[in-house]
Amino acid sequence: MAAKRALRFDVKMFLAKIGAGRALVQCRKGERIFAQGAPADAVFFVQSGRVKLTVVSHRGKAAIVGMLGVGDFFGEGCLAGQPCRIASASAITDVALLRIEKAVMTQVLHQHPTLAERFIVHLLSRNIRFEEDLIDQLFNSSEKRLARVLLLRAHFGKDGTKEAVAVQKMSQETLAELVGTTRPRISSFMNKFRNLGFIEYNGGLRVHSSLLNVVLND
């Protein structure tokens, strides 16, 4: 009987609808979802919009450690016994989130392998992305790191994408936080990329695959 119930479990429906221990949270652009140091008592799933995770050091220095979009989970540290949030989460755009209480998420992951599999894939993908970000910070120049951020935003390398791709424009302050450099340097690099034809501004930002030359060139 339990196996039949598991087979009938609809992951998409579970992540799309409110229910016991699940609530819809809507945040406006710039609004904080939770703060660093707050109790870690729920997992969030991004239904629409984009979210950033930011850490502030004891000396007050802030750094963006994650950029999340539709289909991503965050706040999952509570499932591993994390008592408090180690980062703040804020809305980059207007967002719709499903807030899933820790106890409910734990129970459903144990009972329904389909959701557990999706959740594990998410965690592994994020871990790989964070490892790549760390390597990028350790070994690449600011210019290469900026090029990588823009290419990731354009999803180059996925589905054979090769043409210029329009991406949602980010402020130079946000790009500076992601890259780990200053806003004037970001401005200089962006102007350089535009002059070389790697990116273009035409009512928005478009990224060309030729920007890969910056990342691949030693």
C-alpha positions in Angstrom: 0.0 0.0 0.0 2.8 2.4 0.9 4.5 1.7 -2.5 1.2 2.5 -4.3 1.0 5.8 -2.4 4.6 6.6 -3.4 3.8 6.0 -7.0 0.8 8.3 -6.9 2.9 11.1 -5.3 3.0 14.1 -7.7 6.2 16.1 -7.1 5.1 19.0 -9.3 1.8 19.3 -7.5 3.6 19.1 -4.1 5.9 22.0 -5.0 3.2 24.1 -6.6 0.5 24.0 -4.0 0.1 25.0 -0.4 -0.9 22.4 2.1 -0.1 21.0 5.5 3.2 22.6 6.5 3.5 24.4 3.2 2.8 28.1 2.6 3.2 30.4 -0.3 5.5 33.3 0.4 5.7 36.3 -2.0 8.4 38.9 -1.7 9.0 42.1 -3.6 12.3 42.9 -5.3 14.9 43.7 -2.7 12.9 42.3 0.2 14.7 40.0 2.7 13.4 36.4 2.9 15.3 35.5 6.0 18.4 36.9 7.8 21.7 35.4 8.7 21.5 34.1 12.2 17.7 33.6 12.1 16.3 30.2 13.2 16.6 27.6 10.5 13.2 26.0 10.5 12.1 25.5 6.9 13.2 24.8 3.3 12.2 27.1 0.5 11.4 26.3 -3.2 11.6 29.0 -5.9 8.4 29.0 -8.0 9.2 32.2 -9.8 11.8 35.0 -9.7 15.4 35.0 -8.5 17.0 34.9 -5.1 20.5 35.7 -3.8 22.3 34.3 -0.7 24.6 36.8 1.1 27.0 36.3 3.9 28.3 39.1 6.1 31.5 38.6 8.1 32.1 39.7 11.7 33.9 42.8 10.2 30.8 43.7 8.2 32.2 42.6 4.8 29.4 41.2 2.6 29.7 38.6 -0.2 27.1 36.9 -2.5 27.5 33.2 -2.2 24.7 32.0 -4.3 22.2 33.1 -7.0 19.1 31.0 -7.3 16.2 30.7 -9.8 13.1 28.8 -10.6 13.2 25.2 -9.5 15.9 25.7 -6.9 15.7 24.9 -3.2 17.4 26.9 -0.5 17.5 26.9 3.3 18.1 23.1 3.3 20.8 23.3 6.0 18.0 22.9 8.6 17.6 19.3 7.5 21.1 18.5 8.6 20.7 20.0 12.0 21.7 23.6 11.2 20.0 25.6 14.0 20.5 29.1 12.5 20.8 30.5 9.0 24.4 30.9 7.9 23.4 33.3 5.1 20.7 35.9 4.4 18.3 35.3 1.5 16.9 38.3 -0.5 14.7 38.7 -3.6 16.5 39.9 -6.7 13.2 40.2 -8.5 9.6 39.8 -7.3 9.5 36.1 -6.2 7.0 33.4 -5.3 8.3 30.8 -2.9 6.9 27.7 -1.3 7.9 27.5 2.3 8.1 23.9 3.6 8.4 23.3 7.3 11.4 21.3 8.3 9.4 18.4 9.8 7.2 18.1 6.7 10.1 18.2 4.3 11.9 15.5 6.3 8.8 13.3 6.3 8.1 13.6 2.6 11.7 13.0 1.6 11.6 9.7 3.6 8.3 8.6 2.2 8.5 9.6 -1.4 11.6 8.6 -3.4 10.7 10.8 -6.4 11.0 14.0 -4.4 14.1 12.7 -2.6 15.7 12.0 -6.0 15.0 15.5 -7.3 16.2 17.0 -4.1 19.5 15.1 -4.2 20.1 16.1 -7.8 19.5 19.7 -6.8 22.0 19.4 -3.9 24.7 17.8 -6.1 24.2 20.3 -8.9 24.6 23.2 -6.4 27.6 21.6 -4.8 29.3 21.3 -8.2 28.4 24.9 -9.0 29.8 26.2 -5.7 33.0 24.2 -6.1 33.4 25.7 -9.6 32.8 29.2 -8.1 35.5 28.5 -5.4 38.0 27.4 -8.1 37.1 30.4 -10.1 37.8 32.8 -7.2 41.1 31.1 -6.4 42.7 30.8 -9.8 41.1 33.2 -12.2 41.4 36.9 -12.8 38.5 39.3 -12.1 38.0 39.7 -15.8 37.6 36.0 -16.3 35.3 35.7 -13.3 33.0 38.4 -14.7 33.0 36.6 -18.1 32.0 33.4 -16.4 29.2 35.0 -14.4 27.7 36.5 -17.6 28.0 33.2 -19.5 26.3 31.4 -16.7 23.5 33.9 -16.7 23.1 33.3 -20.4 23.1 29.5 -19.9 25.8 28.9 -22.5 26.7 25.3 -22.7 23.2 24.1 -22.1 21.0 22.7 -24.9 23.7 23.6 -27.5 23.1 27.4 -27.1 25.4 29.3 -29.4 23.6 32.4 -30.5 23.6 35.7 -28.6 21.3 35.4 -25.6 19.4 38.2 -23.8 19.9 38.1 -20.1 18.3 40.0 -17.2 20.6 43.0 -16.5 22.2 43.1 -13.1 23.6 46.2 -11.4 27.3 46.7 -11.5 27.3 46.6 -7.7 25.8 43.1 -7.7 28.3 41.9 -10.3 31.1 43.3 -8.2 29.9 41.3 -5.2 29.6 38.2 -7.3 33.1 38.6 -8.9 34.8 39.9 -5.8 36.1 43.1 -7.1 35.1 46.8 -7.3 32.3 48.4 -9.3 34.8 50.6 -11.3 36.6 47.5 -12.4 33.3 45.9 -13.5 32.5 49.0 -15.5 35.9 48.9 -17.2 35.5 45.2 -18.0 32.0 45.6 -19.3 33.0 48.4 -21.6 35.9 46.3 -22.9 33.6 43.3 -23.6 31.2 45.6 -25.4 34.0 47.2 -27.5 35.2 43.7 -28.5 31.7 42.6 -29.5 31.3 40.0 -26.7 28.3 41.7 -25.3 25.8 44.4 -26.4 23.3 46.8 -25.0 20.2 47.3 -27.0 17.4 48.0 -24.5 18.9 45.2 -22.5 22.0 43.0 -22.1 22.9 40.4 -24.8 25.8 38.0 -24.3 27.6 36.4 -27.3 29.2 33.0 -27.2 32.5 34.8 -28.3 32.8 35.8 -24.6 34.0 32.3 -24.0 37.3 33.5 -25.5 37.9 35.4 -22.3 37.4 32.4 -20.1 39.4 30.0 -22.3 42.3 32.3 -23.1 45.2 31.9 -20.6 
